[in-house]
């Protein structure tokens, strides 16, 4: 968005310091000019903000159709920082050592405290963020995706704009037979911030939750999944304005097109359940 030039430069410097082969880097200006970047870094400036998944999809296509010019795509938020210089080598080793591995999610840690928020651990048993494991989704701001996954199941859902786009891709990847890992040793330093800082948060979280279910779940699970999340939202007792925005988004999710519907196989439902997160929560 062009709002954090100092942080962006620090991130790019941390990418350039990675051990092993140099990383080909593209910065996407999502409706904003990119500004000065180090030599060798490519840029794409979009005339309008396409949202998080839309901007990342443009970044994918910068490496050819479905990113085919590279083996792995690394997505990093512009205000993050790679803590270690061996992260890229860890990513390469992870994919080389496991042909079924399609996506790797990094651990996000606050640069001052070193702590990882519970919501940044993509599993229900999130008490120990230092434990790596197989998971059923990943964090969009710090991850690596094998380009064969994009070729197999398609890109991120651009219409989502913000929220749940990672889970949509994750479910499609799992349904195609790929696996997802959360790796605690791959760390992106990122300031602790509440997701509700985004003005569109409550509406889009609700709308995209409905779209996610309508696009990906077998019909009997759609009302179960959305009913559980409705109850969880009420239990968390959001403010009245937040609740109004949430219900507005929930209605919008039913009233607007969600994109192509490709319900996952029942064996994928069982697979998600065995991995600790059945697709009803």
Number of C-alpha atoms within 10 A of each C-alpha: 15 14 12 11 16 10 15 22 17 16 22 21 15 16 22 17 16 17 15 12 9 11 15 14 18 17 22 23 22 22 17 16 16 20 12 11 15 10 6 9 14 13 18 18 18 16 11 11 15 20 18 21 22 21 23 21 21 23 22 24 14 20 17 11 12 22 22 18 13 14 12 19 22 18 17 22 16 22 19 24 26 24 17 17 15 15 20 22 13 15 21 14 11 17 19 11 10 10 11 13 21 24 31 26 28 28 28 27 23 16 16 10 9 12 15 23 16 14 12 16 27 23 20 12 11 15 12 11 23 14 13 17 15 17 23 25 27 27 23 20 20 23 24 23 20 22 23 17 23 22 13 13 16 15 22 23 20 18 17 24 19 20 23 25 24 17 19 22 23 24 25 22 23 24 22 15 14 19 20 22 21 26 23 20 15 22 21 26 22 23 17 15 9 7 12 11 8 10 11 16 17 23 23 24 21 26 26 25 24 23 25 25 24 24 21 22 23 17 13 8 16 18 15 15 18 20 14 12 17 15 10 12 14 10 9 8 10 13 9 9 9 16 16 14 21 23 16 16 23 23 15 19 23 14 10 10 12 20 14 10 14 13 17 18 15 12 10 20 21 14 18 19 14 10 14 15 19 15 21 17 12
